[in-house]
Amino acid sequence: MRVLVVNAGSSSIKLSVLGDGDVVDAATDIQDWDGDPSDARVTAFLSDAGRVDAVGHRVVHGGTRFRGPAVIDDDVERAIRDLVQLAPLHQPRALWGIDAVRRRLPDIVAVACFDTAFHATMPPAARTYALPREWRERWPLQRFGFHGLSHAYAARRAAELGAGRRVVTCHLGAGASLCALLDGASVDTTMGFTPLEGLVMATRSGSIDPGIVTWLIRDAGVSISEVDDALTHRSGLMGLAGTADMREVLALRGRGDAGATLAFDVYIHRLAKEIAAMAGSLGGVDALIFTGGVGENSAAVRDAACDQVAFLGVPSARTFVVAAREDIEIVRQVRDLI
């Protein structure tokens, strides 16, 4: 079965076709994609990609309904659309990707693979916020978790590598999150209701005191939209060092730049703190898995984080670097479902 994988990001769309043995037969990364379903670059790739037997779409949010992949029909598409308010940056792009590919391949079965679904195994204690009952009953105010496709692939690789029962996967890229795995299932994660919670990221703040938000709006007169934009696009490494690229942060830090040094220290402090929290959810840790652009390529980040959590026995536990392959996880889910 040759599967077309569609990963629509916030400003781009990645298309790839995987065949036997999960070999990538064709791939393209279209930047500055505005969602136009008739984009000539999308059309050209699909025309040249050869036979496609099924399509797998990455969809960030599955809400409380989707605990696994789902064949896309009118009902599933409506459900995805209803979740736009929970993921306003990514959910519309996924819908645009579904539309763009369906116009070219209308008779090919398409499957939605949800980032949140992997974390549906979290117990109530891990996914429940201590909020008023009437709020929780009226709205889906719970911890969903994200990067599930990446964590799921890392979990399978951890099992193949014999990493042990208690594993913490560290997806460190522009977005970043950890997942506590027990026997391959998610029991806790650092992201919550939105992808803002948890670790310091490239441009996202990670967890902050919610009182800061209410103070900024009520007392400082900052608008809700400005607060949202700042926490999502102007915080994290960008807010501390003036750059969202960890490579540049490390280079500036090496030259003694104070902002970059602080940014690295804050990043590692939060990373180590959250690794320890994930270990607490597991009752210990047998291995750490690093994946994502920063996790795979920055030995400085891995070494600093492991040094900070040495008390957990991590240096004597196994630490692995796993290439992020959401495409392979999507293909596996598509094949299993079909």
Secondary structure, DSSP 8 states (H G I E B T S, - for coil): --EEEEEE-SSEEEEEEE-GGG-EEEEEEEES----TT-HHHHHHHHHS---SEEEEEES--TTT-SS-EE--HHHHHHHHHTGGGSTTTHHHHHHHHHHHHHH-TTS-EEEEETTGGGGGS-HHHHB----HHHHHHS--B-----HHHHHHHHHHHHHTT--SEEEEEEESSSEEEEEEETTEEEEES--SSTTSSS--SS---S--HHHHHHHHHTS---HHHHHHHHHHSSHHHHHHS-S-HHHHHHHHHTT-HHHHHHHHHHHHHHHHHHHHHHHHHTS-SEEEEEHHHHHH-HHHHHHHHHHTGGGTTTTSEEEE----HHHHHHHHHHHH-
